Each structure stands twice: as C-alpha cells, then as structure tokens.
Amino acid sequence: MYAILADIHGNMYAFQNVLEDMKKFDIEGFILLGDLIDYGMQSNAVIDYLQDELKPDVLCNLWGNHEQAIIFENFTKFSSKRGVECAQYTASMLSDRTKEYLNTQLVKEGISEFKLDGKKCLAVHGSLEDFYWKAITPDNIYGDYSSYDIVFSGHSHFSHIFTKFYEAADPEMRNKRAVMFINPGSVGQPRNHNPKAQYALLDTKTMSVNLRAVSYDVNKAMALYNGSVNRFYMDRLKNGI
C-alpha cells in the first residue's frame, strides 16, 4: 500500500496526525506531489521530518508551484497580493537545511514518470498543460494521459478519484484503455469544505483507493500565526475553504 500526499503547506500539526493515521496500515512507500511549504507556519519542521524520517521510503517527491516560486524568487503567477506576501515571508524564514533539501531532493520539473508494481505512473503537481499552475479536475484533465495506468496530481486542494477510458486498439479490452486519476486532497490547506487533514492510500493489488480525512488540532495550527502574513491563511483552516 502506498501513501499519497499533496499540499502539506507548512502545516506540521496536520502532517503529524496523518503520519499517525498511517500507522494503521502497511505503507510500502510515499508519493509526494508538491507544495510542502508556504501558507502554514511550520515549513522548516515539515522538511526536517521528511529529511530525517521518510527519506528512504519516498518514491516520488515533486516541486509544486510554491517551491518553484520561492526558490526562483518569482512571484508573478500568484493571483493575489496576499499570496505574494505570504510566499515572500516563507522564503525569508526557510532554513539553509530546508533550502538545500528543496534544491537537491525534489524533482524540480514538477513531473515524474515511474513504475509501481508493474503500473506505468505519472505524478505531476498540476497537469500536463502546466506542471505547476493548472490542476487536473474531473471536468478538465488538461492533456492526454492515455499512455499511463495511474495519474497522481495535486495543486487543486480538492480530492478526487476517477477513471477515464481512452480509445485503444485492444479488442480483448473492448478497445478501451483505463487510466485512473488520483488527487489525495491537501494535508495542510484543504479547500473542499472539510478542514481535516487529507491524504490517500493506494492498494495496487486491488487497484483501490482510500481517501482519508484525519482530525488534528486546527486551533493549535492557527495559534502559530503571528500577523506576519494575511490572516486569510489562518482563518481558512477552520472551514477547509
């Protein structure tokens, strides 16, 4: 069984409870889909844990748009002034150890192909149309994924599981090829009106997916905000918006 995580966003309290929840399962490896940092006040703590505890078991570890923007110091694609200011604050608070990890241990392209128990997989923070800034949704997948068995993506902060059937020259399979799309939702900044920390588990033997939502002390995470960033990022934790 594989754990799929996206958009932790510097929320160590949420991440800790997700890790605790994972102890109920036999986890073979981790797939990390980007945006480990920013918005939350614990970006360095998240990276420290990844370096010290998960490193041997991480199968895929992508840059998200926040890693890209902060490392390159290019904030032009953020949709709001508060987003720019929050990213700049996060950049100022990152430790040298965190920056070294982001620069050397993550896939900077924001996209990666790999095999998982014989399945051809694509992991992308956004989508094939824009690896960082445009999210796959059930209504628009932004690209042709017909050569893959499983597509993992993040960025939207909305969880989803769906299958798209592509035309294929395969009479045995009724000339269809099934591609499973998985977005685990956001660990640290959910936006699907559920404030719980969210992630997914994939069992490749049964091709089943378990979308998990884990309670954590939201008030404790909110208390870390000290006025250095717009309170919008604190307040949204209450309702998962």
FENTA-V791108 format. One record per residue. N is the residue number from 1. RES is the residue in three letters. PHI is phi in whole degrees, -180 to 180 (999 if undefined). OMEGA is omega in whole degrees, -180 to 180 (999 if undefined). NEAR is the number of other ideal C-beta (glycine too) atoms within 12 Angstrom. Layout:
BEGIN
n: (N | N)
res: (RES | RES)
phi: (PHI | PHI)
omega: (OMEGA | OMEGA)
near: (NEAR | NEAR)
END
This chain:
BEGIN
n: (1 | 2 | 3 | 4 | 5 | 6 | 7 | 8 | 9 | 10 | 11 | 12 | 13 | 14 | 15 | 16 | 17 | 18 | 19 | 20 | 21 | 22 | 23 | 24 | 25 | 26 | 27 | 28 | 29 | 30 | 31 | 32 | 33 | 34 | 35 | 36 | 37 | 38 | 39 | 40 | 41 | 42 | 43 | 44 | 45 | 46 | 47 | 48 | 49 | 50 | 51 | 52 | 53 | 54 | 55 | 56 | 57 | 58 | 59 | 60 | 61 | 62 | 63 | 64 | 65 | 66 | 67 | 68 | 69 | 70 | 71 | 72 | 73 | 74 | 75 | 76 | 77 | 78 | 79 | 80 | 81 | 82 | 83 | 84 | 85 | 86 | 87 | 88 | 89 | 90 | 91 | 92 | 93 | 94 | 95 | 96 | 97 | 98 | 99 | 100 | 101 | 102 | 103 | 104 | 105 | 106 | 107 | 108 | 109 | 110 | 111 | 112 | 113 | 114 | 115 | 116 | 117 | 118 | 119 | 120 | 121 | 122 | 123 | 124 | 125 | 126 | 127 | 128 | 129 | 130 | 131 | 132 | 133 | 134 | 135 | 136 | 137 | 138 | 139 | 140 | 141 | 142 | 143 | 144 | 145 | 146 | 147 | 148 | 149 | 150 | 151 | 152 | 153 | 154 | 155 | 156 | 157 | 158 | 159 | 160 | 161 | 162 | 163 | 164 | 165 | 166 | 167 | 168 | 169 | 170 | 171 | 172 | 173 | 174 | 175 | 176 | 177 | 178 | 179 | 180 | 181 | 182 | 183 | 184 | 185 | 186 | 187 | 188 | 189 | 190 | 191 | 192 | 193 | 194 | 195 | 196 | 197 | 198 | 199 | 200 | 201 | 202 | 203 | 204 | 205 | 206 | 207 | 208 | 209 | 210 | 211 | 212 | 213 | 214 | 215 | 216 | 217 | 218 | 219 | 220 | 221 | 222 | 223 | 224 | 225 | 226 | 227 | 228 | 229 | 230 | 231 | 232 | 233 | 234 | 235 | 236 | 237 | 238 | 239 | 240 | 241)
res: (MET | TYR | ALA | ILE | LEU | ALA | ASP | ILE | HIS | GLY | ASN | MET | TYR | ALA | PHE | GLN | ASN | VAL | LEU | GLU | ASP | MET | LYS | LYS | PHE | ASP | ILE | GLU | GLY | PHE | ILE | LEU | LEU | GLY | ASP | LEU | ILE | ASP | TYR | GLY | MET | GLN | SER | ASN | ALA | VAL | ILE | ASP | TYR | LEU | GLN | ASP | GLU | LEU | LYS | PRO | ASP | VAL | LEU | CYS | ASN | LEU | TRP | GLY | ASN | HIS | GLU | GLN | ALA | ILE | ILE | PHE | GLU | ASN | PHE | THR | LYS | PHE | SER | SER | LYS | ARG | GLY | VAL | GLU | CYS | ALA | GLN | TYR | THR | ALA | SER | MET | LEU | SER | ASP | ARG | THR | LYS | GLU | TYR | LEU | ASN | THR | GLN | LEU | VAL | LYS | GLU | GLY | ILE | SER | GLU | PHE | LYS | LEU | ASP | GLY | LYS | LYS | CYS | LEU | ALA | VAL | HIS | GLY | SER | LEU | GLU | ASP | PHE | TYR | TRP | LYS | ALA | ILE | THR | PRO | ASP | ASN | ILE | TYR | GLY | ASP | TYR | SER | SER | TYR | ASP | ILE | VAL | PHE | SER | GLY | HIS | SER | HIS | PHE | SER | HIS | ILE | PHE | THR | LYS | PHE | TYR | GLU | ALA | ALA | ASP | PRO | GLU | MET | ARG | ASN | LYS | ARG | ALA | VAL | MET | PHE | ILE | ASN | PRO | GLY | SER | VAL | GLY | GLN | PRO | ARG | ASN | HIS | ASN | PRO | LYS | ALA | GLN | TYR | ALA | LEU | LEU | ASP | THR | LYS | THR | MET | SER | VAL | ASN | LEU | ARG | ALA | VAL | SER | TYR | ASP | VAL | ASN | LYS | ALA | MET | ALA | LEU | TYR | ASN | GLY | SER | VAL | ASN | ARG | PHE | TYR | MET | ASP | ARG | LEU | LYS | ASN | GLY | ILE)
phi: (999 | -119 | -95 | -118 | -131 | -142 | 53 | -68 | 52 | 62 | -111 | -69 | -63 | -65 | -62 | -59 | -74 | -63 | -61 | -65 | -62 | -65 | -64 | -75 | -126 | -90 | -88 | -90 | -176 | -119 | -118 | -110 | -106 | 101 | 58 | -71 | -118 | 81 | 71 | -82 | -98 | -128 | -60 | -65 | -65 | -61 | -68 | -59 | -66 | -61 | -68 | -87 | -118 | -102 | -48 | -68 | -106 | -85 | -87 | -154 | -146 | -101 | -68 | -103 | -66 | -75 | -61 | -60 | -64 | -74 | -68 | -84 | 55 | -124 | -108 | -71 | -91 | -68 | -85 | -144 | -63 | -65 | -66 | -62 | -64 | -66 | -64 | -67 | -65 | -58 | -57 | -71 | -99 | -69 | -76 | -61 | -65 | -63 | -63 | -63 | -63 | -62 | -82 | -118 | -110 | -109 | -82 | -69 | -71 | 75 | -152 | -154 | -107 | -161 | -103 | -135 | 50 | 84 | -93 | -82 | -119 | -122 | -116 | -146 | -65 | -102 | -157 | -66 | -74 | -152 | -60 | -110 | -115 | -125 | -87 | -67 | -132 | -59 | -83 | -153 | -94 | 54 | 143 | -108 | -113 | -67 | -89 | -110 | -96 | -136 | -122 | -102 | -150 | -134 | 76 | -75 | 68 | -117 | -74 | -157 | -138 | -153 | -120 | -110 | -105 | -94 | -67 | -151 | -82 | -147 | -57 | -62 | -106 | 57 | 57 | -130 | -125 | -91 | -123 | -92 | -110 | -130 | -120 | -77 | 79 | -103 | -68 | -108 | -144 | -62 | -128 | -101 | 66 | -127 | -74 | -69 | -70 | -121 | -156 | -135 | -120 | -117 | -104 | -75 | -73 | -106 | 55 | -111 | -125 | -114 | -84 | -103 | -132 | -118 | -69 | -150 | -81 | -61 | -62 | -66 | -66 | -66 | -67 | -74 | -71 | -121 | 92 | -75 | -129 | -57 | -66 | -52 | -74 | -80 | -64 | -68 | -64 | -63 | -115 | 65 | -126)
omega: (-176 | 178 | -178 | -177 | 176 | 168 | 174 | 171 | 171 | -180 | -176 | 180 | 176 | -179 | 180 | -178 | 172 | 178 | 178 | 179 | -179 | -179 | 178 | -171 | 177 | -175 | 179 | -179 | -176 | 173 | -176 | -168 | 172 | -175 | 173 | -169 | 171 | -173 | 179 | -174 | -174 | -178 | -179 | -180 | 178 | -178 | 177 | -180 | -180 | -180 | -171 | -171 | -171 | -170 | -177 | -172 | -178 | -178 | -178 | -176 | -171 | 160 | 165 | -180 | -180 | 173 | -179 | -177 | -175 | 180 | 179 | -177 | 178 | -173 | -172 | -176 | 177 | -173 | -178 | 176 | -179 | 177 | 177 | -178 | 179 | 180 | 179 | 177 | 178 | 179 | -178 | -176 | -177 | 177 | 176 | 179 | 178 | -179 | 177 | 179 | -179 | -177 | -172 | -172 | 180 | 176 | -172 | -179 | -180 | -177 | -178 | 173 | 178 | 177 | 179 | -179 | 178 | 179 | 176 | -172 | 169 | 171 | 179 | 179 | -180 | -179 | 178 | 179 | 176 | -172 | -174 | -161 | -179 | -172 | 168 | 172 | 176 | -179 | -179 | -176 | 174 | 175 | 179 | -176 | -170 | -179 | -176 | 172 | -179 | 176 | 176 | 177 | 179 | 172 | -175 | -173 | 174 | 179 | 173 | 167 | 174 | 179 | 174 | 179 | 179 | 173 | -179 | 179 | -175 | -177 | -179 | 179 | 179 | 176 | 177 | 172 | -177 | 176 | 179 | 179 | -178 | 167 | -175 | -171 | -175 | 174 | -167 | -180 | -179 | -179 | -178 | 178 | 174 | -175 | -179 | 177 | -171 | 176 | -178 | 173 | 179 | 173 | -176 | 178 | -180 | -175 | 177 | -178 | 178 | 175 | -175 | 173 | -168 | 177 | 171 | -177 | -178 | -179 | 178 | 177 | -180 | -177 | 179 | -179 | -172 | -180 | -179 | 176 | -180 | -176 | 175 | -176 | 173 | -174 | -175 | 179 | -176 | -172 | -179 | -176 | 999)
near: (26 | 38 | 41 | 49 | 53 | 51 | 48 | 49 | 48 | 45 | 47 | 32 | 35 | 45 | 43 | 27 | 28 | 43 | 30 | 18 | 27 | 31 | 13 | 15 | 20 | 13 | 28 | 21 | 27 | 39 | 42 | 46 | 54 | 49 | 47 | 53 | 47 | 46 | 45 | 43 | 33 | 34 | 41 | 29 | 31 | 43 | 39 | 24 | 30 | 31 | 25 | 13 | 18 | 30 | 20 | 12 | 20 | 31 | 31 | 38 | 38 | 43 | 38 | 49 | 42 | 48 | 47 | 38 | 32 | 36 | 30 | 20 | 17 | 19 | 26 | 14 | 19 | 25 | 13 | 15 | 14 | 23 | 27 | 24 | 23 | 36 | 40 | 24 | 28 | 40 | 30 | 19 | 27 | 32 | 21 | 12 | 20 | 33 | 26 | 17 | 31 | 39 | 20 | 17 | 24 | 36 | 31 | 22 | 21 | 38 | 36 | 30 | 24 | 27 | 17 | 32 | 20 | 12 | 24 | 21 | 34 | 39 | 49 | 46 | 46 | 41 | 33 | 28 | 21 | 23 | 33 | 35 | 27 | 24 | 41 | 40 | 22 | 19 | 13 | 18 | 31 | 24 | 25 | 17 | 34 | 22 | 17 | 33 | 29 | 39 | 46 | 49 | 54 | 55 | 43 | 38 | 39 | 30 | 41 | 33 | 28 | 23 | 22 | 28 | 18 | 22 | 15 | 17 | 12 | 14 | 8 | 9 | 13 | 12 | 13 | 17 | 23 | 24 | 31 | 35 | 41 | 45 | 44 | 46 | 43 | 49 | 51 | 50 | 47 | 41 | 28 | 24 | 17 | 25 | 33 | 32 | 44 | 45 | 45 | 42 | 32 | 39 | 24 | 26 | 14 | 11 | 22 | 16 | 29 | 27 | 27 | 33 | 26 | 37 | 21 | 31 | 20 | 30 | 16 | 21 | 35 | 25 | 14 | 28 | 27 | 12 | 12 | 18 | 33 | 22 | 17 | 20 | 34 | 28 | 21 | 31 | 39 | 20 | 17 | 28 | 18)
END
